[in-house]
Amino acid sequence: MAEETAEKLRTLIVDDEPLAVERMQVICSKLDDLAVVGTASDGAQALRLIEALTPDLVLLDMTMPEVDGLSVARKLASQAERPAVVFVTAHDNYAVEAFDLDAVDYVLKPVKPERLERAIKRALARRGEEGREDSRWLEELWIPHRSELIRIATSEVGRIDAERDYVRLHVGDGDDARTYLLLQTIAGLEKRLDPAKFIRIHRSTILRRDRITGLRHDGLGVWSVEMEDGEALRIGRTYLPKVKAMAGR
């Protein structure tokens, strides 16, 4: 029995709403891979219990009084030994910040058992990765879609366009091409993307470098990048030196 318990993810539930905690306990009781070791009703209590109980996983509410979920995650991010974090929230507009803090998943309320189970599988997969190095750059984005968030790996994103306070992500090619809107400014997202893989060519456009096939001089100092699908996109004058440097010019 002890060995069986040791193989499970020792889990702490954190939420300031008693009914939400109760609902989460019921869902967790039906998941074979979890063992709930405690609950906390605010961020400060959560940090104390994390230190005392050393859980493998924290199911963390985002919005709580005084010390909120993001504050707890930031505190944990500074620790060498820390539990995996799955945010559980009614709000979908913190996804970029959450994954900048290396959260395993971001589950929207009301929580569906099958959705939480997918998050647990991700946490188990993370625990199974040995020698994993944390990256300062975003490797995935979580996009609000219907009643949940979907995972988009940054490696799947070929182009990003600014649309006021949003960005539009262009994913896939040909018949599989699709776009998603994310509440995030293009300048804010640019800071989180690996500059070795992405380059901003215009105040409203970021491209994945490996999708660029060449540069074209259109005359009168105007340049464009040529994409692998044949499309040409104009380079803003502010960004032209950096784009030329990418091409060794």
C-alpha positions as CSV (number, residue, x, y, z in Angstrom):
1,M,0.0,0.0,0.0
2,A,2.8,2.4,0.9
3,E,4.5,1.8,-2.5
4,E,1.2,2.4,-4.3
5,T,0.7,5.7,-2.5
6,A,4.3,6.8,-3.2
7,E,3.7,6.3,-6.9
8,K,0.8,8.8,-6.9
9,L,1.0,12.5,-7.2
10,R,0.8,13.9,-3.6
11,T,-1.6,16.8,-4.2
12,L,-2.5,20.1,-2.4
13,I,-5.7,21.8,-3.4
14,V,-5.7,25.6,-3.0
15,D,-8.9,27.6,-3.4
16,D,-10.7,30.3,-1.2
17,E,-14.1,28.9,-2.0
18,P,-15.1,26.0,0.2
19,L,-17.5,24.5,-2.4
20,A,-14.8,24.6,-5.0
21,V,-12.4,22.8,-2.7
22,E,-15.1,20.2,-1.9
23,R,-15.9,19.7,-5.6
24,M,-12.2,19.3,-6.4
25,Q,-11.8,16.7,-3.6
26,V,-14.6,14.7,-5.1
27,I,-13.1,14.8,-8.6
28,C,-9.6,13.9,-7.2
29,S,-11.0,11.0,-5.2
30,K,-11.9,9.3,-8.5
31,L,-8.5,9.8,-10.1
32,D,-6.1,6.8,-9.5
33,D,-3.0,8.9,-10.0
34,L,-3.7,11.4,-7.2
35,A,-3.5,11.4,-3.4
36,V,-4.8,14.6,-1.8
37,V,-2.6,15.4,1.1
38,G,-4.1,18.7,2.1
39,T,-6.1,21.8,1.2
40,A,-5.5,25.5,1.7
41,S,-7.9,28.5,1.5
42,D,-5.4,31.2,0.6
43,G,-2.0,31.8,-0.9
44,A,-0.2,32.3,2.4
45,Q,-1.5,29.1,3.9
46,A,-0.7,27.3,0.6
47,L,3.0,28.3,0.9
48,R,3.2,27.1,4.5
49,L,1.6,23.8,3.6
50,I,3.8,23.3,0.5
51,E,6.9,23.8,2.7
52,A,5.5,21.4,5.4
53,L,4.0,18.7,3.1
54,T,6.3,18.9,0.0
55,P,3.5,17.9,-2.4
56,D,4.2,16.8,-6.0
57,L,1.4,18.8,-7.4
58,V,-0.6,21.9,-6.4
59,L,-4.0,22.6,-7.9
60,L,-4.0,26.3,-7.6
61,D,-6.8,28.8,-7.8
62,M,-5.8,32.0,-9.6
63,T,-7.8,34.7,-7.9
64,M,-7.6,34.8,-4.1
65,P,-7.5,37.7,-1.6
66,E,-4.1,39.1,-0.5
67,V,-1.8,36.4,-1.9
68,D,-3.2,35.2,-5.2
69,G,-2.3,32.2,-7.3
70,L,0.2,34.0,-9.5
71,S,2.1,35.3,-6.4
72,V,2.3,31.7,-5.0
73,A,3.6,30.4,-8.4
74,R,6.2,33.2,-8.5
75,K,7.4,32.3,-5.1
76,L,7.7,28.6,-6.1
77,A,9.5,29.4,-9.3
78,S,12.4,30.8,-7.3
79,Q,12.9,27.4,-5.5
80,A,15.1,24.6,-6.8
81,E,12.8,21.9,-5.5
82,R,9.1,22.8,-6.2
83,P,5.9,21.0,-7.0
84,A,4.2,21.0,-10.4
85,V,1.5,23.7,-10.6
86,V,-1.9,23.4,-12.4
87,F,-3.9,26.6,-12.3
88,V,-7.6,26.2,-11.8
89,T,-9.5,29.3,-12.5
90,A,-12.6,30.9,-13.9
91,H,-10.6,33.4,-15.8
92,D,-8.9,32.8,-19.2
93,N,-6.8,35.9,-19.5
94,Y,-3.8,34.9,-17.3
95,A,-2.6,32.0,-19.5
96,V,0.5,33.7,-20.8
97,E,1.6,34.7,-17.3
98,A,0.8,31.3,-16.0
99,F,3.0,29.5,-18.5
100,D,5.8,32.0,-18.2
101,L,5.9,30.6,-14.6
102,D,6.2,27.1,-16.0
103,A,2.8,25.9,-15.1
104,V,1.9,22.4,-16.2
105,D,-1.6,23.2,-17.2
106,Y,-4.4,25.8,-17.0
107,V,-7.8,24.4,-16.3
108,L,-11.0,26.6,-16.5
109,K,-13.9,26.4,-14.0
110,P,-16.3,24.7,-13.8
111,V,-13.8,21.9,-13.8
112,K,-14.7,18.8,-15.8
113,P,-13.2,15.5,-14.5
114,E,-11.9,14.5,-17.9
115,R,-10.2,17.9,-18.3
116,L,-8.5,17.6,-14.9
117,E,-7.4,14.1,-15.8
118,R,-5.6,15.4,-18.9
119,A,-3.8,17.9,-16.7
120,I,-2.8,15.1,-14.3
121,K,-1.3,13.1,-17.2
122,R,0.7,16.2,-18.2
123,A,2.0,16.5,-14.6
124,L,2.9,12.8,-14.6
125,A,4.8,13.2,-17.9
126,R,6.6,16.2,-16.5
127,R,7.7,14.2,-13.4
128,G,9.0,11.5,-15.7
129,E,11.3,13.9,-17.6
130,E,14.8,13.6,-16.3
131,G,17.4,16.3,-16.7
132,R,14.8,18.8,-18.0
133,E,16.2,22.3,-18.3
134,D,13.8,25.2,-17.8
135,S,13.8,27.7,-20.7
136,R,13.4,31.4,-20.3
137,W,11.4,31.4,-23.6
138,L,7.8,30.3,-24.1
139,E,7.6,26.8,-25.6
140,E,3.8,26.7,-25.6
141,L,0.8,29.0,-25.6
142,W,-2.7,28.3,-24.2
143,I,-5.5,29.8,-26.2
144,P,-9.1,30.3,-25.0
145,H,-11.3,28.1,-27.2
146,R,-15.0,27.5,-26.4
147,S,-15.1,26.3,-22.8
148,E,-11.5,25.4,-22.3
149,L,-7.9,26.4,-23.3
150,I,-6.1,24.6,-26.0
151,R,-2.3,24.1,-26.1
152,I,-0.4,25.5,-29.1
153,A,3.4,24.8,-29.2
154,T,5.3,27.9,-30.3
155,S,7.0,25.6,-32.9
156,E,3.6,25.4,-34.6
157,V,3.2,29.1,-35.0
158,G,4.5,30.6,-38.3
159,R,3.2,34.1,-38.0
160,I,1.9,36.5,-35.4
161,D,-0.1,39.6,-36.3
162,A,-1.1,42.5,-33.9
163,E,-4.8,43.3,-33.6
164,R,-5.0,46.1,-31.0
165,D,-4.6,44.5,-27.5
166,Y,-4.7,41.0,-29.1
167,V,-2.4,39.0,-31.3
168,R,-3.6,36.6,-34.0
169,L,-1.6,33.4,-34.2
170,H,-1.3,31.7,-37.6
171,V,-0.9,27.9,-37.1
172,G,-0.5,25.1,-39.6
173,D,-0.3,25.1,-43.4
174,G,-2.6,24.5,-46.4
175,D,-5.8,22.8,-45.5
176,D,-4.7,22.6,-41.9
177,A,-4.1,26.4,-41.6
178,R,-6.0,28.1,-38.7
179,T,-5.8,31.2,-36.6
180,Y,-6.4,32.0,-32.9
181,L,-6.8,35.2,-31.0
182,L,-4.9,35.7,-27.7
183,L,-5.3,38.6,-25.3
184,Q,-1.7,39.8,-25.3
185,T,0.1,42.7,-26.9
186,I,2.6,41.9,-29.7
187,A,5.4,43.7,-27.8
188,G,4.7,41.7,-24.6
189,L,4.7,38.4,-26.5
190,E,7.9,39.3,-28.4
191,K,9.8,39.5,-25.1
192,R,8.7,35.9,-24.3
193,L,9.6,34.3,-27.7
194,D,13.1,32.9,-28.4
195,P,14.8,35.5,-30.7
196,A,16.8,32.6,-32.3
197,K,13.4,31.2,-33.6
198,F,11.3,34.4,-34.1
199,I,11.9,37.8,-35.6
200,R,9.8,40.9,-35.6
201,I,9.7,42.4,-39.1
202,H,7.1,45.1,-38.6
203,R,5.4,46.8,-35.7
204,S,2.4,44.5,-36.3
205,T,4.2,41.3,-37.5
206,I,6.4,38.6,-36.0
207,L,7.6,35.6,-38.1
208,R,9.1,32.3,-37.3
209,R,12.6,32.5,-38.8
210,D,12.5,29.1,-40.5
211,R,9.4,30.2,-42.5
212,I,11.4,32.9,-44.3
213,T,12.9,31.9,-47.6
214,G,14.4,35.2,-48.7
215,L,14.5,39.0,-48.8
216,R,13.4,41.1,-51.7
217,H,14.3,44.7,-52.5
218,D,11.2,46.5,-53.9
219,G,13.0,49.8,-54.6
220,L,13.1,53.2,-52.9
221,G,14.5,51.5,-49.8
222,V,11.5,49.2,-49.4
223,W,12.2,45.6,-48.5
224,S,10.0,42.5,-48.1
225,V,10.5,39.0,-46.8
226,E,9.5,36.1,-48.9
227,M,7.7,33.3,-47.1
228,E,7.8,29.6,-47.9
229,D,4.2,29.8,-49.1
230,G,5.1,32.5,-51.6
231,E,3.6,35.4,-49.7
232,A,5.7,38.6,-49.5
233,L,5.5,40.7,-46.3
234,R,6.8,44.2,-46.1
235,I,9.6,44.9,-43.6
236,G,9.2,48.0,-41.4
237,R,12.1,50.5,-41.6
238,T,12.7,50.2,-37.9
239,Y,13.2,46.4,-38.1
240,L,15.1,46.3,-41.4
241,P,18.6,46.3,-40.0
242,K,17.8,43.3,-37.7
243,V,16.2,41.4,-40.6
244,K,19.2,42.1,-42.9
245,A,21.5,40.9,-40.1
246,M,19.6,37.7,-40.0
247,A,20.5,37.2,-43.7
248,G,24.1,38.2,-43.1
249,R,23.8,41.5,-44.9
